């Protein structure tokens, strides 16, 4: 179970960006840059995200992500949707303080009621595949992309921003490739909305490969800003510690 990092699913998807039309008369208080900072520093929020890659006219392969970010906490649930719209593999992961819990694929129990593997974060490198994959399935890469917009310091009418990003920008390239398993997309376009509360509440990013054979669409919605989240960690008896698995091997 410990080798099936949810996170392997992350290798199918894409990126983001941001810009704006400026009409000071109806502009919100926050610039895009301020809204990104506001969103990054809020105590908690929930999000839903769809990452889709389509080849030609074939139906897109999708990852559907539901997540929660809070103080010292990140929860991610991912489900793959095939080109035939049939639900595929799904998995969850919870980063809760000093521990990372990796869920069994499709929640199938092993050894009786065991559905989670618990790993001390202190045993992991900050650049470990597990932690990196979780971050790539959060809105963090999208917010970094938006911050690269040349219009981020301006205000937009009704809080709506639209623009293009340079695919070869180092930050854009890293963020996009992290969400797509290394696939490079060009003609990266974005749209984003800053709500009246000053938070970034929607982001959409599109792109295409250099040969035009594949297209990317990412859509994210962020909500429940500042509402306390306290998802309980897996109960005793439903998880196994990593060191016990290593001993068993």
Secondary structure, DSSP 8 states (H G I E B T S, - for coil): -TT--GGGGGGG-----------GGGB-SS-HHHHHHHHHHSS-EEEEEEEEEEETTS--EEEEEEEEEETTEEEEEEEEE-TTS-EEEEEEEEEETTEEEEE-GGG--BTTTB-EEEEEGGGS-TT-HHHHHHHHTSTHHHHHHHHT-TTTTS--BTTEEEEEE-TTSHHHHHHHHHHHTT---EEEEEEEEE-TTSSEEEEEEEEE-TTSSEEEEEEEEEE-TT---------TTSEEEHHHHHHH-
